Every structure is written in C-alpha cells, then in structure tokens.
Amino acid sequence: MNGAGADDVEGVSAFEAYVHRAFAPDGLFSRARDFEYRAEQQNMALAVARALQVDAPLLVEAGTGVGKSLGYLLPAVKFALDFDRKAVISTHTINLQEQLFNKDIPLLRAALGIDFSAALLKGRQNYLCHTRLRRALAQMDSLFTQGEAAELTRIQDWALRTQDGTLSDMAFRPSPKVWAMVCSEPHACSMRHCGPSCPYQVARKRVLEAKVVVLNHTLFFGLMAQAEDSEEAGFVFPGDFVVLDEAHMIENIAARQLGVQLSEPHLNYELLRMFNPRTHKGLLKPLNNPALFQRVQDVIDASGLFFQNARDDLGFAGSGKIVRILQPEWSQDILSLPLAELIGELKREGAKQEENVAVKDELADMAARMEEAQASLKVLMDMTEEGHVYWAERSGPEGRNMSVCSAPVEVGDILRERLFSAGRSAILTSATLGTGDADMGYFAGRVGAESVRKLQIGSPFNYREQMRLIVARSMPEPDQPEYAEVLPEWIKRYLAESRGRAFVLFTSYRLMVQVAEKVRPFCEEQGWSLYVQGQDMQRHAMLEAFRKDVNSVLFGTDSFWTGVDVPGEALSTVIGT
C-alpha cells in the first residue's frame, strides 16, 4: 500500500482503491466534523473491502479510537450499492444501533452523495400495534388497574406523536404488563388487521426494501436460525452479507438463542396477563368463559408447585444460585397436563370466534406462547438436546425466581457452518477479540473461526498518557445493603474532580434511580445537568443532549456500557458501579 492520498493502490481493485482513498487525509470524510485521519482506520476499511470482494470471512480486532464503525460501514455500504447486495449490520446494544442509524449513516450519505436506503430493525415486541392499542383502550376496565390505565393513556398520547413507534422513542418506561397489551404480536398484529401504517408493518417494509439493515445480535441469531433451511436465504435475507460489531459477545448470545429456557416469572407473567384471578383482569376477561379462567388458574397453581418442588429436588444449597442438572426427569412433571388443557381450551374458544377475527388471532397468540412453554418443558425434562448443558438458576429477592435452561456446550461447530463456510461474507470486529494471543486463537476456536483470516489493529490512543484508572478498594460488596448508601458519596467525589463530564453506569435500573435522587441536588448545586436513562427523554435524544452539554452527567444502564461515542471533552470520566 502506497501513500494515503494516492489515486491508485497497487494490487487492489477499483472498489478497494475507492475505500482506501475515502479515508485519506483529503478523502471523502476530510470535511466532516470531528474527522481526523487515522492510518489504523484506513487499514481496517481496506481489509474489510478485500474480504467482501472475495466473499470471505474476516476477524478484525481494532483498538479503542480506531473508528471501527465507519471503518466497516463505508466498505459495507459501498459494496452493497455497487454489487446489489444487502448489508446486515449487527450490534450488541440498542445505543450502538441508534448511533449507526442516526449519526454514522447520515454522515456516510453526505460523504458519498448518495441517498441509499437503510432500516433499523428491532424485535417485534419493541413496536407499538395501533390495533391492539385501540382494543386495550376499549377494554381498559377489564385489563388494567387505575395506575396501569394512566400508563395506557400516556402511551396513547405518545402514539399520536411518535415517529417510529418503538420503545426507544418513548420518554418514559411503561410497565412490562401494559406494554405487552399494546405491542406487536405475530397473529394479532398483521397486515390484515393493521394495514400498512402500523409501526411494525412500516418497519418490515423498510427492511425488505433497504440496502442496509441494522439490528442486534439477539435478533440476528434468532432470524438466522429461521432462515437456515433455505439455500437462498443467506444469513437473514437472500444474497446478504453480515458485519458483527462487538463480536466478543456473540458466543454467549448465540448459545442462549440456540438453547431452551423455561422461566417461572416469565410463564406467570404470560398467565396473569391472560387472566389474573386476584384482580379479575386480563385479556380473557371480556370473553366471560369461566372454564377458561379456571384453566389459567390451574396452570398458575401447577407452575408454583412445580418450581417449588424443583428447588427442593435439585438441592439448591444455601445462597447458591446455579445447579447443574445431570439426569432426565429431575423432578416430577406436574405442569405439562395443565398446560395442555389450557392450550386446548384456548383453541376451543378461538374456534367460537369465527366472526371476531381480531379476538381469534389474539387467542392464537396466547396458545402459541403456551405451546412454546410446553415444548421447552419437554426438552428440559427429557434432556433430549445432545451436546447441551442443562442447569437451573435462581434470581430475584431471596432467590424466589427460578429458571431452567439448556445451551450448547460448544457453539463453534454451529457457527462454523452458518457463519464461516465457503462463499460467506461475515466480518467480525471488536476491540477485544484476543486475550493476549496474537492470532486471537482462543476466540476463534470458541466460535468456529479457526481458519478465518485475522487482523489486529492497535489503538491510536496513548493510554499511559491519556488515561487514569482508579479502583475504590474500600467499597462494600454490591450485594450488601451498605453499598447503596455509600455509593452516592463516592460518585459525587469523582464528579467533583472531573467537573461533571461523566458517564455513571449501573447494572441495576433500580439502583440507578435510587442513586440519581441522592446525587441530583449535588449536580444542581454545581450547575450541571443530570440526565437519567428512562426519565422523560428518549435514549438517543439524551445522549445527544449530553454530547452538546459539556458540563453534564449521564446515568445509564447496560445499553450505555459499550458502543457509545462521545468525542471531545464532554465525556472525561466513566464511573462503573
């Protein structure tokens, strides 16, 4: 490779040379705000272009500050446009999805001078369904408590203003129960019921027409599994190629998606939204079918007893949270029969609703969810999946919530076939693919990429001179009550040192809210704005406000831990809790 600004690059195609020139000091991005030439970014982009050109997979470890997003985005988009392919960009967090879609893709459009089509795709249940919202409003007294009804009214007001109809466009956090009554469902939210203006149908149409689709890893592996039976399916769409950003996360996510789980709180949540025997509210209430109400009650009772017996039979010791399951039929199955009876009653009621198609389809969705639970239970009880590990885990206060799970012991064989077989363009990138090994051997072995071409690109940052790491050694453990008491004082101490200009990141939403209330008066005294995730501002709007407000503080949870780009002095300190 010769000089960065050369018109031709020795030994490469016109497409690759175009990509190389785009990242030159006087290239496409040279006039863009905040752009600075980085040889590391240019090298990465050319490597991605070469891999796409020959339909070959590539692993790229690119250190912090390289500018990975644009480094893979420009060659991916240019390749999609020049060769009539669809680029699938998969990320780990919603924040990075939105950053790509709202910041990087518009920058790329301006640089290329081409208004190419791009679409943001999220899981179906992230989208509002106008039909289900209207039904929920009409049945408000049957479905909701007074507080939940107030939430529904806020959702109704938001629905009149929203641009994309997804949860991330909402300035408040609705309760899971209320949102579950109005979000998109496979049967109840369809083109037949909702028409082309429903948010999910709009998003689906955009995705099918787009040259670039941005989604997350969980959805990607779920869709890829659905598409695997078709020879022409590609990864997700016919003729597509994929870029997996934050690729160090894919082993665990793929394992979860390829495994099976039956969760006590999730099952009870689905049952109670059908019909709550205590409040006598739920989706089934307007049907006035006592037999159906009783079947729901039977499954609720059986679920409680089944999971309690499982706790005893599996021998959870003391505060232990995980127990390995080694033999089939590890507890008595008292749940399958009540589930089957509920499914049968739901289908019988659905058959009565020939004149009311909307209700019929809602019942079909309920039956499908119960059938999924039934199938998961059978797999977990019989331990029929070869090469899988089985376990039970407890969570929540005093370990009262229980889940039974399975996952492949090794996902390498599966991913080797689906991601890295011949003629597949899959680009995997992250700042942390290696574990000190020069060839990223450990990661490559775990995901089945042993024979894939690998490239490591160092960070342009001088960490020794530009970064200071502080560890608070005298803090209580996070599971101790004292932790929440002392944490605000430690946070205020380091905020004072950096004069705001900080991310404060949490693993618990509840703890974040508690600490924010104690830190807010301090921020107000200093004249700093405090932005708290989930409180009266959309995520992307909050991040943009933080970027522009130099003396501000942002409190966020898991979606802010990775993939967030805040150039300049607006972000000087990151505090992890």
LINQUIQUI-V975492 format. One line per field, one symbol per residue. ss: DSSP state (a for helix, b for strand, c for the rest). phi: phi as a letter, one per 40 degrees, with the letter a starting at -180 (. if undefined). psi: psi as a letter, one per 30 degrees, with the letter a starting at -180 (. if undefined). A space follows every 50 residues. Layout:
BEGIN
ss: ???
phi: ???
psi: ???
END
This chain:
BEGIN
ss: cccccccccccccaaaaaaaaaccccccccccccccccaaaaaaaaaaaa aaaccccbbbbbcccccaaaaaaaaaaaaaaaaccbbbbbbccaaaaaaa aaaaaaaaaaaacccccbbbcccaaabbcaaaaaaaaacaaaaccaaaaa aaaaaaaaaccccccbaaaccbcccaaaaaccbcccccccaaaaccccaa aaaaaaaaaccbbbbbaaaaaaaaaaaccccccccccccbbbbbccaaaa aaaaaaaacbbbbaaaaaaaaaaacbccccbcccaaaccaaaaaaaaaaa aaaaaaaaaaaaaacccccccbbbbccccccccccaaaaaaaaaaaaaaa aaccccaaaaaaaaaaaaaaaaaaaaaaaaaacccccbbbbbbbbcaaac bbbbbbbbcccaaaaaaaaccccccbbbbbccccccccccaaaaaaaccc ccbbbbbcccccaaaaccccccccccccccaaaaaaaaaaaaaaaaaacc cbbbbcccaaaaaaaaaaaaaaaaaaccbbbbccbcccaaaaaaaaaacc cbbbbbcaaacccccccaaaccbbbbc
phi: .cdccccbbdgbcccccdcdcdbcdbcdcccccgcbcbdcccccccccdc ccdbfbcabbcbcdgcgddccbccccccccccbfbbcbbbbcbcdcdccc ccbccdccdcccgbcccbbbbbddccbcbcccccccccbdccbbcccccc cccccdccccbccbgbdccccbbccdcccccbccbdccbbdccbgcccdc cccccccccccbbbabcdcdcccccccccccccgcbbdgcbbbbcfcccc cccccccccbabbdccccccccccaccccfbiccdccfbdccdcccdccd cccdcdccccdcccgcbfcdbbbcbbbcfcaccbbccdccccdccccccc ccbdcbcccdccccccccccccccccccdcccfcccgbbbabbbagdfgc cbbbbaaccbcdcccdccbbcdgbcbbbaacbccbgccbfcccdccbgbd cccbabbccccccccbabbbbccccccdccdcdcccddccccdcccccfg facbbbcbcccdcccdcccddcccccgbcbbbdgbgacdcccccccdccc cabbbabdcccbgbbbcgcdbbbbbbb
psi: kakegkfkkkglleeeeeeeeeglfgaefffkkgkkkjeeeeeeeeeeee eeeghklkkjjjlkfeheefefeeeeeeeeeeghlkkjjkleleeeeeee efeeeeeeeeefgkilkkkkklkeffkkjeeeeeeeefgeefelleeeee eeeeeeeefffkefglefgkfljlkeeeeffflkleefjleeeflffkee eeeeeeeefkfkkkaleeeeeeeeeffffkfgfbeelkgllkkjlhffff eeeeeeefakkjkeeeeeeeeffekjfefhllffeffhjeeeeeeeeeee eeeeeeeeeeeeefhkkbgkfkkkkfklhflkjgfeeeeeeeeeeeeeee ffhefieeeeeeeeeeeeeeeeeeeeeeeeefhfjkglkklkkklakggf kkkklllkekfeeeeeefeglkgkjjjkllfielhfkfgheeeeeegghe gkkkkkklkfkjeefgkkkkkjfgklkfgkefefefeeeeeeefeeeghb hkkjklfkeeeeeeeeeffeeeeeefgkkjkkkgjgkleeeeeeeeefje ilkkklbeffelgkjjlafejfkkjk.
END
